[in-house]
Amino acid sequence: MISNEKLERINQLAKKSKEEGLTLKEQTEQKELRQEYLQNVRSSFKNQFKSMTVKDPEGNDVTPQKVRDLQNKNNKH
């Protein structure tokens, strides 16, 4: 998980960008922080899928094949 300090810095840079603009160094920092944040979000999202099952109203497992494949791939490692 990304730290609160990094999230605060992302927000500071976004605000400064809108108000007065960023230096090249700040633009680079913003890009790196955003990439780290997105990587973290994607990882969390994948982890949610790994534990997901879908049931129809009759109680039958109708989990999509893509999700099952991801779960099976995770179980092999």
Secondary structure, DSSP 8 states (H G I E B T S, - for coil): ---HHHHHHHHHHHHHHHHT---HHHHHHHHHHHHHHHHHHHHHHHHHHHT---B-TT--B---HHHHHHHHHHHH-
